[in-house]
Amino acid sequence: MKKALILTAIFLLNIVQLQAQCSMCRAVVQNNADNLGQGLNNGILYLMGFPYIIIIVVGTILFRKRQKDQQLELN
């Protein structure tokens, strides 16, 4: 529990820096060619997909393990 609180505090203290990065990316994209904006959008979608993939894989593993444990209990 302590670790979670410490990590949350660190994240909240750094949130101002995180928001600054978003405006910097926006300024760079606005000042450059359209290809950079398309590349940035593709990168965002690429990074956004990984948490969902991880959740699906872990969920599938846990689901199969739970089914296997229930079948062993029935036998």
C-alpha distances in whole Angstrom, upper triangle without the diagonal:
4,5,5,6,9,10,11,12,14,15,17,19,20,21,25,25,24,27,29,30,30,33,35,35,37,39,40,40,43,45,45,47,46,45,42,41,41,39,36,36,36,34,31,32,32,28,27,29,26,23,25,27,24,22,26,26,23,24,27,26,24,26,29,27,27,30,31,29,31,34,34,33,36,38
4,5,5,6,9,10,11,12,14,15,17,19,20,23,24,23,26,28,29,30,33,34,34,36,38,39,40,42,44,45,47,46,45,42,41,41,40,37,37,37,34,32,33,33,29,28,30,28,25,27,29,25,25,28,28,25,26,30,29,27,30,32,30,30,34,34,33,34,38,37,37,40,42
4,5,5,6,8,10,11,12,14,15,17,18,22,22,21,24,26,26,27,30,31,31,34,36,36,37,40,41,42,44,43,42,39,38,38,36,33,34,34,31,29,30,29,26,26,27,24,22,24,26,23,22,26,26,23,24,28,26,25,28,30,28,29,32,33,31,34,37,36,36,39,41
4,5,5,6,9,10,10,12,14,15,16,20,20,19,22,24,24,25,28,29,30,32,34,35,35,38,40,40,42,41,40,37,36,36,35,31,31,32,29,27,28,27,24,23,25,22,19,22,24,21,20,24,24,21,22,26,25,23,26,29,27,27,31,32,31,32,36,35,35,38,40
4,5,5,6,9,10,10,12,14,15,18,20,19,21,24,24,25,28,29,30,32,34,35,36,38,40,40,43,42,41,38,37,38,36,33,33,33,31,28,30,30,26,25,27,25,22,25,27,24,23,27,27,25,26,29,29,27,30,32,31,31,34,35,34,36,39,39,38,41,44
4,5,5,6,9,10,11,12,14,17,18,18,20,22,23,24,27,28,29,31,33,33,35,37,38,39,41,41,40,37,36,37,35,32,32,33,30,28,30,29,25,25,27,25,23,26,27,24,24,28,28,26,27,31,30,28,31,34,32,33,36,37,36,38,41,41,40,44,46
4,5,5,6,9,10,11,12,16,16,15,18,20,20,21,24,25,26,28,30,30,31,34,35,36,38,37,37,33,32,33,31,28,29,29,26,24,26,25,22,22,24,21,19,22,24,21,21,25,25,23,25,28,27,26,29,32,30,31,34,35,34,36,39,39,39,42,44
4,5,5,6,9,10,10,14,15,14,16,19,19,20,23,24,25,27,29,30,31,33,35,35,38,37,36,33,32,33,31,28,28,29,26,24,25,25,22,21,23,22,19,22,24,22,21,25,26,24,25,28,28,27,29,32,31,31,35,36,35,37,40,40,40,43,45
4,5,5,6,9,10,13,14,14,16,18,19,21,23,24,25,27,29,30,31,33,35,36,38,38,38,34,33,34,33,29,30,31,28,26,28,28,24,24,26,25,22,25,27,25,25,29,29,27,29,32,32,31,33,36,35,35,38,40,39,40,43,44,43,46,48
4,5,5,6,9,11,12,12,15,16,17,19,21,22,23,25,27,28,29,31,33,33,36,36,35,32,31,32,30,27,28,29,26,24,26,26,22,22,25,23,21,25,26,24,24,28,29,27,29,32,32,31,33,36,35,35,39,40,39,41,44,44,44,47,49
4,5,5,6,10,10,9,12,14,15,16,18,19,20,22,24,25,26,28,30,31,33,33,32,29,28,29,27,24,25,26,23,20,23,23,19,19,22,21,18,22,24,22,22,26,26,25,26,30,30,29,32,34,34,34,37,39,38,40,43,43,43,46,48
4,5,5,8,10,10,11,14,15,16,18,20,21,22,24,26,27,28,30,32,34,33,33,30,29,30,29,25,26,28,25,22,25,25,22,21,24,23,21,24,26,25,24,28,29,28,29,32,32,31,34,37,36,36,39,41,40,42,45,45,45,48,50
4,6,7,9,10,12,13,15,16,18,19,21,22,24,25,27,28,30,31,34,34,34,30,29,31,30,26,27,29,26,24,27,27,23,23,27,25,23,27,29,27,27,31,32,30,32,35,35,34,37,40,39,39,42,44,43,45,48,48,48,51,53
4,5,5,6,9,10,11,13,15,16,17,19,21,22,23,25,27,28,31,31,30,27,26,28,26,23,24,26,23,21,23,24,20,21,24,23,21,25,27,25,26,29,30,29,31,34,34,34,36,39,38,39,42,43,43,45,47,48,48,51,53
4,5,5,6,9,10,11,13,14,16,17,19,20,22,23,25,26,29,29,29,25,24,26,25,21,22,24,21,19,22,22,19,19,22,22,20,23,26,25,25,28,29,28,30,33,34,33,35,38,38,38,41,43,43,44,47,48,48,50,53
4,5,5,6,9,10,11,13,15,16,17,19,21,22,23,25,28,28,28,25,24,26,25,21,22,25,22,20,23,24,21,21,25,25,23,26,29,28,28,31,33,32,33,36,37,37,39,42,42,42,45,47,46,48,51,51,52,54,56
4,5,5,7,9,10,11,13,15,16,17,19,20,21,23,26,26,26,23,22,24,23,19,21,23,20,18,22,23,19,20,24,23,22,26,28,27,28,31,32,31,33,36,36,36,39,41,41,42,45,46,46,48,51,51,52,54,56
4,5,5,7,9,10,11,13,15,16,17,19,21,22,24,24,24,21,19,22,20,17,18,20,17,15,18,19,16,16,20,20,19,22,24,23,24,27,29,28,30,33,33,33,36,38,38,39,42,43,43,45,47,48,49,51,53
4,5,5,7,9,10,11,13,15,16,17,19,21,23,23,24,20,19,21,20,17,17,20,18,15,19,20,17,17,21,22,21,23,26,25,26,29,31,30,31,34,35,35,37,40,40,41,43,45,45,47,49,50,51,53,55
4,5,5,6,9,10,11,13,15,16,17,19,22,22,23,19,18,21,20,17,18,21,19,17,20,22,19,20,23,24,23,26,28,28,29,32,33,33,34,37,38,38,40,43,43,44,46,48,48,50,52,53,54,56,58
4,5,5,6,9,10,11,12,14,16,17,19,20,20,16,15,18,17,13,15,18,15,14,17,18,16,17,21,21,21,24,26,26,27,29,31,31,32,35,36,36,38,41,41,42,45,46,47,48,51,52,52,55,57
4,5,5,6,9,10,11,12,15,16,18,18,18,15,13,16,15,12,13,16,14,12,15,17,15,15,19,20,20,22,24,25,26,28,30,30,31,34,35,36,37,40,41,41,44,45,46,47,50,51,52,54,56
4,5,5,6,9,10,11,12,14,17,17,19,15,14,17,17,13,15,18,16,15,18,20,18,19,22,24,24,26,28,29,29,32,34,34,35,38,39,39,41,43,44,45,47,49,50,51,53,55,56,57,60
4,5,5,6,9,10,11,12,16,16,17,14,13,16,16,13,15,18,16,15,19,20,18,19,23,24,24,27,29,29,30,33,34,35,36,38,40,40,42,44,45,46,48,50,51,52,54,56,57,59,61
4,5,5,6,9,10,11,13,13,14,10,10,13,12,9,11,14,12,12,15,17,15,17,20,21,22,24,26,27,28,30,31,32,34,36,37,38,40,42,43,44,46,48,49,50,52,54,55,57,58
4,5,5,6,9,10,13,12,14,11,9,12,13,10,11,15,14,13,16,18,17,18,21,23,24,25,27,28,29,31,33,34,35,37,39,40,41,43,45,45,47,49,50,51,54,55,56,58,60
4,5,5,6,9,12,13,15,12,11,14,15,12,14,17,17,16,19,21,20,21,25,26,27,29,31,32,33,35,37,38,39,41,42,43,45,47,48,49,51,53,54,55,57,59,60,61,63
4,6,5,6,10,11,12,9,9,13,12,10,13,16,15,15,18,20,19,21,24,25,26,28,30,31,32,34,36,37,38,40,41,43,44,46,47,49,50,52,53,55,57,58,59,61,63
4,5,5,7,8,9,6,5,9,10,8,10,13,13,13,16,18,18,19,22,24,25,27,28,30,31,33,34,36,37,39,40,42,43,45,46,47,49,51,52,53,55,57,58,60,61
4,6,8,9,11,9,8,12,13,12,13,16,17,16,19,21,21,22,25,27,28,29,31,33,34,36,37,39,40,41,43,44,46,48,49,50,52,54,55,56,58,60,61,62,64
4,7,9,12,10,10,13,14,13,15,18,18,19,22,23,23,25,27,29,31,32,34,35,37,38,40,41,42,44,46,47,48,50,52,53,54,56,57,59,60,62,63,65,67
4,7,8,7,8,11,12,12,14,16,16,18,20,21,22,23,26,28,30,31,32,34,36,37,38,40,41,43,44,46,47,49,50,52,53,55,56,58,59,61,62,64,65
4,6,6,7,9,11,12,13,15,16,18,19,21,22,24,26,28,30,31,32,34,36,36,38,40,41,42,44,46,47,48,50,51,53,54,56,57,59,60,62,63,65
4,5,5,6,9,10,11,13,14,16,17,18,20,21,23,25,28,28,29,32,33,34,35,37,39,40,42,43,44,46,48,49,50,52,54,55,56,58,59,61,62
4,5,5,6,9,10,11,12,14,15,16,18,20,21,23,26,27,27,29,31,32,33,35,37,38,39,41,42,43,45,47,48,50,51,53,54,56,58,59,60
4,5,5,6,9,10,10,12,14,15,16,18,20,22,24,25,26,28,30,31,32,34,36,37,38,40,41,43,44,46,47,49,50,52,53,55,56,58,59
4,5,5,6,9,10,11,12,14,15,16,19,21,23,24,25,27,28,29,31,33,34,35,37,39,40,41,43,44,46,47,49,50,52,54,55,56,58
4,5,5,6,9,10,11,12,14,15,17,19,22,22,23,25,27,27,29,31,32,33,35,37,38,39,41,43,44,45,47,48,50,51,53,54,56
4,5,5,6,9,10,10,12,14,16,17,20,21,21,23,26,26,27,29,31,32,33,35,36,38,40,41,42,44,46,47,48,50,52,53,55
4,5,5,6,9,10,11,12,14,16,18,20,20,22,24,25,26,28,30,31,33,34,35,37,39,40,41,43,45,46,48,49,51,52,54
4,5,5,6,9,10,10,13,15,17,18,19,21,22,23,25,27,28,29,31,33,34,35,37,38,40,41,43,44,46,48,49,50,52
4,5,5,6,9,10,11,13,16,16,17,19,21,21,23,25,26,27,29,31,32,33,35,36,38,39,41,42,44,45,47,48,50
4,5,5,6,8,10,11,14,15,16,18,20,21,22,24,25,26,28,30,31,32,34,35,37,38,40,41,43,44,46,48,49
4,5,5,6,9,11,12,14,15,17,18,19,21,22,24,25,27,28,29,31,33,34,36,37,39,40,42,43,45,46,48
4,5,5,6,9,11,11,13,15,16,17,19,21,22,23,25,26,27,29,31,32,33,35,37,38,39,41,43,44,46
4,5,5,7,10,11,11,13,15,16,17,19,21,21,23,25,26,27,29,31,32,33,35,37,38,40,41,43,44
4,5,6,8,10,11,12,14,15,16,18,20,21,22,24,25,27,28,30,31,33,34,36,37,39,40,42,44
4,6,7,8,9,11,12,14,15,17,18,20,21,23,24,26,27,28,30,32,33,34,36,38,39,40,42
4,6,5,6,9,10,11,12,15,15,17,19,20,21,23,25,26,27,29,30,32,33,35,36,38,40
4,5,5,6,9,10,11,12,14,15,17,18,20,21,23,24,26,27,29,30,32,33,35,36,38
4,5,5,6,9,10,11,12,14,15,16,18,20,21,22,24,26,27,28,30,32,33,35,36
4,5,5,6,9,10,10,12,14,15,16,18,20,21,22,24,26,27,28,30,31,33,35
4,5,5,6,9,10,11,12,14,15,17,18,20,21,23,24,26,27,29,30,32,33
4,5,5,6,8,10,11,12,14,15,17,18,20,21,22,24,26,27,29,30,32
4,6,5,6,8,10,10,12,14,15,16,18,20,21,22,24,26,27,28,30
4,6,5,6,9,10,10,12,14,15,16,18,20,21,22,24,26,27,29
4,5,5,6,9,10,11,12,14,15,17,18,20,21,23,25,26,27
4,5,5,6,8,10,11,12,14,15,16,18,20,21,23,25,26
4,5,5,6,9,10,10,12,14,15,16,18,20,21,23,25
4,5,5,6,9,10,11,12,14,15,17,18,20,21,23
4,5,5,6,9,10,11,12,14,15,17,19,20,22
4,6,5,6,9,10,10,12,14,15,17,19,20
4,5,5,6,9,10,11,12,14,15,17,19
4,5,5,6,9,10,11,12,14,16,17
4,5,5,6,9,10,11,12,14,16
4,5,5,6,9,10,11,13,15
4,5,5,6,9,10,11,13
4,5,5,6,9,10,11
4,5,5,6,9,10
4,5,5,6,9
4,5,5,7
4,5,5
4,6
4
